[in-house]
């Protein structure tokens, strides 16, 4: 019974990880196929929501030409891969970055989940992103 219970728990965990990976892949495909963004109301009114709004404002300025981008530059991420420990987010990001139009930040930035990093501000966060050219997507994993 003990072994059977452990096997069932492991199988359930694998199924959850697989579902998370499929969901993240679906989000990635959506990003590539559309240029729409989530409404800010989807994030509520938390400090994270204000950070997301600021990132989206910077992205809008980049897209409208208010900020001239010449050559590779550090920009806010186009996507963020999130997940619990051991669910395959690193593997997913590694697979995504095999595509030449996708670049990612190096090690995990932990901007949204560590207060000391969040207090450093958006400029610090953006400085952690990988340089990307026009037409490339920038992403990070937390």
Helices and strands as residue ranges (DSSP letters): H 2-33, G 40-43, H 47-64, E 79-81, H 89-96, E 102-104, H 115-119, H 122-127, E 137-141
